C-alpha cells in the first residue's frame, strides 16, 4: 500500500501521521507533500525520517493507492486531477467537493457504503462539526426518523488550525499580563471571550459553517432532516462541543435514547448528572469517540430530545474519519 499525505505539516496532516501509526494502517511506502513553506521539513513515521516534497503538477502520485488531502479547498481543486490521474483514491478534508453530486460524503458509522461509488476517485470528509453530530444522530435515526435538529456548537481554537491554538495561548498570557492582545487569526480576541461567527456570513444571516451543517447532514444521512445551527468559537484549545435538540416522528424515551447511544459505533456515553459526569473538551482532547451526555426529554416538544456531545475535531472530525474511510475501502477490496 502506497499512501500520500498532502498538507503534512498542518494540524490535520500531523494528526494523520499519529492516527496511521497508532492504528497500524497497512503502509509499504509513505509520501508527504506540502507547500513551499513546508517542503524540506522532515517527520518521523514508524522510526523512519520522511522529507516533505513540494506539491507540484507532475507524476508524483503515480502508484499511490490512497491520498489523504488536507491543504485547503483551493489546493484540493487545483491538484485533484494530478492526485487521482493514476488511480489513487483521494480522501479530501476540505470543503471543495462535499456537496458535489458525484463525490460521496462519508462518515463510516453512518454511510460507509457511499464510499464504494466514487466516479471521480474522490471521497469527501465532512465538516468536523457535522461529523460528530451525525455519528450521534444516526443512533436516534435508527429509532425514529429525525425531522428537525437545532444545534449550537462550541468550537475550539484548533478548528482554525495550529496557529489559532498558538494565538489563543498567546492572547491568554498577554491578557493576564495586562499587555495589548494580539488578534490575527480571529475576528476578535478569543481569550476570555466567545465569538458567534465561524466562516463568512451568507445572505440569510447564517454563516457558511452553519450552512454546512444543514446541507452535509442531509447528504450523509440521505434524509430530509432540517438543521438550524448557531456556531460559536470558544476559548478552549481542542475538541468541539455541541448542544443538540432533535424532533423525531415519535416520542423517544431517555432510556431508549441512552441504550441506542450505548450500542452505537463510535460513541461513548458519559451521562451521570448525580456524580457531575458529562463530556467536557478539557478531558477529551486526543480521544477517538464522540462522547454523549446530558440526555433528557425536551420540555417544549413532546417528540423532542436534547443531549450534549464532545469530540476531538482534529481526530474524529478530520484525520481519524478519513483513515476509517480508507480502512473500510481496504476491508471491502475497493482500493
PEHUGI-V628081 format. One record per backbone hydrogen bond with DSSP energy under -0.5 kcal/mol. CO is the residue of the C=O (numbers start at 0). NH is the residue of the N-H. If there is no record, write none. Layout:
co:CO nh:NH
co:CO nh:NH
This chain:
co:0 nh:2
co:0 nh:27
co:0 nh:28
co:1 nh:64
co:1 nh:65
co:2 nh:30
co:3 nh:67
co:4 nh:6
co:4 nh:32
co:5 nh:69
co:6 nh:9
co:9 nh:13
co:10 nh:14
co:11 nh:15
co:12 nh:16
co:13 nh:17
co:14 nh:18
co:15 nh:19
co:16 nh:20
co:17 nh:21
co:18 nh:22
co:19 nh:24
co:20 nh:23
co:24 nh:26
co:28 nh:2
co:30 nh:4
co:31 nh:52
co:32 nh:6
co:32 nh:7
co:33 nh:54
co:34 nh:37
co:34 nh:38
co:37 nh:40
co:40 nh:51
co:42 nh:49
co:44 nh:47
co:47 nh:44
co:49 nh:42
co:51 nh:39
co:52 nh:33
co:55 nh:57
co:58 nh:61
co:60 nh:63
co:64 nh:88
co:65 nh:3
co:65 nh:67
co:66 nh:68
co:66 nh:90
co:67 nh:5
co:67 nh:69
co:68 nh:92
co:71 nh:75
co:72 nh:76
co:73 nh:77
co:74 nh:78
co:75 nh:79
co:78 nh:82
co:79 nh:83
co:80 nh:84
co:83 nh:86
co:87 nh:89
co:88 nh:66
co:88 nh:90
co:89 nh:91
co:89 nh:122
co:90 nh:68
co:91 nh:124
co:96 nh:99
co:99 nh:102
co:101 nh:119
co:103 nh:105
co:103 nh:123
co:105 nh:125
co:106 nh:109
co:106 nh:110
co:107 nh:111
co:110 nh:113
co:111 nh:114
co:112 nh:115
co:113 nh:116
co:115 nh:117
co:117 nh:120
co:120 nh:89
co:121 nh:103
co:122 nh:91
co:123 nh:105
co:123 nh:125
co:126 nh:130
co:127 nh:131
co:128 nh:132
co:129 nh:133
co:130 nh:134
co:131 nh:135
co:132 nh:136
co:133 nh:137
co:134 nh:138
co:135 nh:138
co:135 nh:139
co:136 nh:140
co:137 nh:141
co:139 nh:142
co:139 nh:143
co:144 nh:146
co:144 nh:248
co:146 nh:225
co:147 nh:246
co:148 nh:227
co:149 nh:244
co:150 nh:229
co:151 nh:242
co:152 nh:231
co:153 nh:240
co:154 nh:233
co:155 nh:158
co:156 nh:159
co:157 nh:160
co:160 nh:164
co:161 nh:165
co:162 nh:166
co:163 nh:167
co:164 nh:168
co:165 nh:169
co:166 nh:170
co:167 nh:171
co:168 nh:172
co:169 nh:173
co:170 nh:174
co:171 nh:175
co:172 nh:176
co:173 nh:178
co:174 nh:177
co:189 nh:192
co:192 nh:234
co:193 nh:195
co:194 nh:196
co:194 nh:232
co:197 nh:208
co:199 nh:207
co:201 nh:204
co:205 nh:201
co:206 nh:210
co:207 nh:211
co:208 nh:212
co:209 nh:213
co:210 nh:214
co:211 nh:215
co:212 nh:216
co:213 nh:217
co:214 nh:218
co:215 nh:219
co:216 nh:220
co:217 nh:221
co:217 nh:222
co:224 nh:226
co:225 nh:148
co:226 nh:228
co:227 nh:150
co:229 nh:152
co:229 nh:231
co:231 nh:154
co:232 nh:194
co:233 nh:235
co:235 nh:156
co:236 nh:157
co:239 nh:310
co:240 nh:153
co:241 nh:243
co:241 nh:308
co:242 nh:151
co:243 nh:306
co:244 nh:149
co:245 nh:247
co:245 nh:304
co:246 nh:146
co:246 nh:147
co:252 nh:256
co:253 nh:257
co:254 nh:258
co:255 nh:259
co:256 nh:260
co:257 nh:261
co:258 nh:262
co:259 nh:263
co:263 nh:266
co:265 nh:289
co:267 nh:269
co:267 nh:291
co:269 nh:278
co:271 nh:274
co:271 nh:276
co:272 nh:275
co:275 nh:277
co:276 nh:271
co:279 nh:282
co:279 nh:283
co:280 nh:283
co:280 nh:284
co:283 nh:286
co:288 nh:290
co:289 nh:267
co:290 nh:309
co:291 nh:269
co:292 nh:307
co:295 nh:305
co:300 nh:303
co:302 nh:247
co:303 nh:297
co:304 nh:245
co:305 nh:295
co:306 nh:243
co:307 nh:292
co:308 nh:241
co:309 nh:290
co:310 nh:239
co:310 nh:312
co:311 nh:315
co:311 nh:316
co:313 nh:318
co:314 nh:317
co:314 nh:319
co:314 nh:320
co:317 nh:321
co:318 nh:322
co:319 nh:323
co:320 nh:324
co:321 nh:325
co:322 nh:326
co:323 nh:327
co:324 nh:328
co:325 nh:329
co:326 nh:330
co:327 nh:331
co:328 nh:333
co:329 nh:332
